[in-house]
């Protein structure tokens, strides 16, 4: 195992016999150690950012799932309550007026069709 101290560039190594040996890092080794330290710092920054982004998304997911499940059953139980059948099945005033107008229009169009049909049956003069 190699232990590095960045400030001095020294490192300690244990040999297979367990003896600790200290030596000065070369310029290349120091650069590699610094590069690895930067990469590890960037890696942890990325992971922290991903966690910060995923936590609100996860909370929202569970909240929406809970609401969808419970709200649906609550609405269905409210909808199918027997006390509300008459209210839910009754026709609103605006729908009744539209239906009455549509019936009158249908009758007028039927009359117009009869008149046009009778005009077709008149011989040419």
N, C-alpha and C positions, 0 to 999 in steps of 0.2 A: 504494500500500500504506500502511495506517495502522498505526503502532506505538504501543501504549498503555502507560503506566506507571501502575499502580493507585494507588500511594501519593500521587502529586502530582496525578493527573488530567490531566497534560499528554499531548499526542499529537504525533507528528511525521508529516507527510505529505510525499510527494514529488509534485511537480507533473509534468506531462507533459514538461517540459524537464529534469527530474532534480534540481531545486532542492528542498532540504528546508525545509519550513515548519513552525514549531512554534506551536501555539495551545492555549489552555485549553479543556478539555471542559466542555460545559454540564452542568447537574445531570441532565438527562434522558439525555444521552449516557453519563454515568458510571453511572447506574442500569441502562441497557441493557447496558453492558459488564459490570457486575457480574452481571446476570441471565444473560448468555451464559456468563460464567465458571462460575456455579453450575450451569447446565444441562450444560455440558461435564463438570464434575466429577461430577455425578450420572450422566451417560451412561457415563463411564469406570468408575464404581462398579458400575453395572448390568452392564456388559460383563465386568468382573473377576469378579463373582459368578457370572455365567453360565458363564464359563470354569472357575471353581472347581467348579461343579456338574457340568459336562460331562466333565471329565477322569476322575474316578472311574467315571462311567457308561461312558465309552469303553473304559477299561481292562477293566472287567467284561465288556463286550460281547465284546472280543477274547479274553479268557480263557475265557469260556463257549463261544464259537464254536470255539476251538482244542480245548477239552476234549471238546465234543460230537463233533467230527470225529474226533479221535484215539482217544477212549475207545470210540466206537462200533466203529471198525475193530478195535481191540484186543480188545474183548469178543467180536465175531463170530469173530475168528481163534481165540480161546480156546474158544469154544463149539463150533466145527466141527473141533476137533482129534480125530483118529481114536482116540487113546488114551482119550478120555472118552466115547465112544459108549455103551459098555455101562453105564457109571455113570449117564449122563444118561437112558438109556432104561429103566433098571430102576425098578421100582415101590417106593416107600418102604413101610416097615412099617405106618405109620398108614393109608396109602391102601389097602393090602391088607386090613387089618382092616375098614375101612369098606366095601370092596367085598364082602367075605365076609358082613358083616351085611346089606348091601343084597340080596345073592342070597338069603339065608335069609328075609328079609322078603318078597321077591318070591314065593318058594315058599309061604310061609304065606298070603299074600294070594290066591294062585292056589287053594289048598285051600279058603280061606274062600269064594271065589267059586263053586267047585264045590258046596260045601254049600248055599249060598244058592240056587243054581240048582236043586238037587235039591228044596229045600223049595217052590219055586215050582211044581214039577211034581206035588206031592201034591194030590189032589183035596180039595175042602172037605168037611168032615164035618157 
